[in-house]
């Protein structure tokens, strides 16, 4: 029973992992929000979500994230392109094991 508990929660946590590109978007929006002196509630109003939804996105303990519709609404509000919310180059998850030749 103990093993099943850890197996299940380890599996759930792995599924809920935020990818590097998703984290990049979260960080970009958070930094934009702070630079514009906006609250989480303000960002929620822009995308039609609650303050707590934005709090969940910005929390490291929750795996909520922005979707393309959210990015599009934010881009429109700030007079930006949706591509401004994305990195210039591909961001891949790095393997923790170093390759040796």
Residue pairs with C-beta under 8 A, 6 or more apart in sequence:
16 63
17 63
18 26
18 63
18 65
19 93
20 91
20 92
20 93
21 86
21 87
21 91
22 65
22 66
24 86
24 87
24 91
25 65
25 66
25 71
25 85
25 86
26 57
26 58
26 65
26 66
28 85
29 43
29 57
29 66
29 74
29 85
30 58
32 74
32 78
33 39
33 40
33 42
33 43
36 78
39 51
40 51
40 54
40 55
40 58
41 51
41 54
43 54
43 74
44 50
44 51
44 53
44 54
46 73
46 74
46 77
47 66
47 69
47 70
47 73
47 74
48 73
49 70
53 64
55 62
56 62
56 64
57 64
57 65
57 66
66 74
68 82
71 82
71 85
72 82
74 80
74 85
75 81
75 82
75 84
75 85
